[in-house]
Amino acid sequence: MNTEHLNSLSLDELWTLHQQVAASLAQKLLLQKAQLEERLVKIGLADEAKRFDRKRRPYPPVRPKYCNPKNPAETWSGRGRLPRWLRPQLRGGRKLDDFLINRASR
């Protein structure tokens, strides 16, 4: 696919093109999914397919474990990515234990 012409487009034109492509892809995926589900119904496997459509089980909320001392409203449970407020402080030499909520409230 020749994409050299994309370099001549402005940012707004590229964004519009991106939105059109995303909408077109979404529409085609929905159409294909409907066709596949129709085929599954015809061959009697529709119930099997629904088994894979289940939602994730709900997880209980996790209490925050760490707190930003400069802004106590900013907390982190210790799961997932490091929050933005914590990264520079760890790079600056502080330890993660310095931000424990129990320690910060003393």
C-alpha positions in Angstrom: 0.0 0.0 0.0 1.4 3.4 -1.0 1.1 5.8 1.9 3.4 8.6 0.7 0.3 10.9 0.1 -0.4 10.8 3.8 2.7 13.0 4.5 1.1 15.8 2.5 -2.1 15.9 4.6 -2.6 18.3 7.5 -3.1 17.1 11.1 -6.8 17.9 10.8 -7.1 16.0 7.5 -5.3 13.0 9.0 -7.5 13.1 12.1 -10.6 13.1 9.9 -9.2 10.2 7.9 -8.5 8.3 11.1 -12.1 8.8 12.3 -13.5 7.6 9.0 -11.3 4.5 9.0 -12.2 3.7 12.6 -15.9 4.1 11.9 -15.6 1.9 8.8 -13.7 -0.8 10.6 -16.2 -0.8 13.5 -19.1 -1.1 11.1 -17.4 -4.0 9.2 -16.6 -5.8 12.4 -20.2 -5.6 13.6 -21.4 -6.9 10.3 -19.0 -9.8 10.4 -19.9 -10.6 14.0 -23.6 -10.7 13.1 -22.9 -13.0 10.1 -20.8 -15.3 12.3 -23.5 -15.4 15.0 -26.1 -16.2 12.3 -24.0 -19.1 11.0 -23.6 -20.4 14.6 -27.4 -20.3 15.0 -27.8 -22.3 11.8 -25.4 -25.0 12.9 -26.7 -25.1 16.4 -23.7 -23.7 18.3 -25.1 -20.3 19.3 -25.3 -21.3 23.0 -21.7 -22.3 22.9 -20.7 -18.9 21.5 -22.6 -17.1 24.3 -20.4 -18.9 26.8 -17.4 -16.8 25.6 -19.4 -13.5 25.8 -19.6 -13.5 29.6 -18.6 -10.5 31.6 -15.6 -10.6 33.9 -16.4 -11.4 37.5 -16.6 -8.3 39.7 -13.7 -7.7 41.9 -14.0 -6.0 45.3 -12.6 -2.5 45.4 -9.0 -2.3 46.6 -8.1 0.2 49.4 -5.4 2.7 48.7 -2.0 1.8 50.1 0.1 4.8 49.1 -0.6 8.5 49.4 1.0 11.6 47.9 2.1 13.7 50.9 1.8 16.9 48.9 -1.8 16.1 47.9 -3.5 13.4 50.2 -6.4 13.1 47.7 -3.9 11.4 45.3 -3.7 7.7 46.3 -2.6 4.5 44.8 -3.4 0.9 45.7 -0.1 -0.5 44.6 -1.6 -2.3 41.6 -1.2 -1.3 38.0 1.0 1.5 36.6 2.8 3.9 38.9 0.9 7.1 39.2 2.4 10.3 37.8 2.9 11.9 41.1 5.0 8.9 42.4 7.4 8.4 39.5 9.6 11.5 39.9 9.8 11.0 43.7 11.1 7.5 43.3 13.6 8.6 40.7 14.7 11.3 43.2 15.8 8.6 45.6 12.8 8.2 47.9 11.5 4.7 48.7 8.0 3.4 48.1 7.6 2.7 51.8 7.9 6.5 52.4 4.4 6.9 50.8 2.6 4.2 52.8 -0.7 5.6 54.1 -0.2 4.3 57.6 3.2 6.0 57.8 2.0 9.2 56.2 -0.8 9.6 58.8 1.5 9.5 61.8 
